[in-house]
């Protein structure tokens, strides 16, 4: 189904962007200069999360995003996969 294919592509792109966001958070937490992050347009949010969390939390959040992508690849219901990810991100 073409509609499902495009929707899945949109979700995959969003998950890729979210993983990149948390990668930038992790980079700042490990001392990378702010001008070296990929998502400069989200710098305020990245700096805020980097300052208010630990690298271990950022790694768990990246793992949650990647687990969601893996679940979708295994045909887990998208709503279930995204909900599980959202809970894991919140738990951080």
C-alpha positions, -999 to 999 in steps of 0.1 A, spaced: 0 0 0 15 33 -11 0 53 17 15 30 43 49 31 26 50 69 27 38 70 63 64 45 73 91 66 55 79 96 74 81 78 107 116 64 98 128 99 90 114 113 122 131 85 142 164 92 124 161 129 133 153 121 169 183 98 172 205 126 157 191 150 182 201 128 211 235 121 195 240 159 196 230 160 232 255 132 240 282 151 220 277 182 241 278 161 273 312 147 263 325 182 257 321 188 219 318 225 211 283 237 202 293 247 167 301 210 159 266 197 164 245 186 134 212 201 145 222 238 150 185 248 146 177 229 178 207 241 198 187 256 226 168 224 233 200 203 229 219 224 253 190 223 278 187 185 277 225 181 278 228 202 309 199 185 327 207 149 321 236 125 321 253 107 292 239 74 304 204 88 299 212 100 264 225 66 255 193 50 268 173 75 248 192 67 216 187 30 223 150 36 227 148 53 193 168 25 176 146 -1 193 115 16 179 130 14 144 138 -22 149 103 -30 162 88 -13 131 111 -34 109 97 -65 126 61 -53 118 52 -44 154 21 -22 154 34 14 149 14 29 177 27 2 201 63 8 190 61 45 193 43 44 226 70 21 240 96 45 228 79 75 243 77 58 277 114 49 275 123 85 265 104 99 294 120 74 318 153 85 303 
